[in-house]
């Protein structure tokens, strides 16, 4: 679905994809305060994918907070953010 919604920067044969994060998404992530980010992390930690992988909710919080800080840094420097995605092997 991500490949359809965003024009990929890179697509590898084994399925890995690099996408440029939409500027609007980066700006929204950068603008969220800590309380909002913690609510996002809580919802994300409750998602099936994170529960199946048994992620510790504190690790999800740390990830979300780090991504927001990276978004703020990228925005302040006029840079873009990229997402690397790789299909899970089951």
Secondary structure, 3 states (H helix, E strand, C coil): CHHHHCCEEEECCCCCEEEECCHHHHHHHHHCCHHHHHHHHHHHHCCHHHHHCCCCHHHHHHHHHHHHHHHHHHHHCCCCCEEEECCCCC
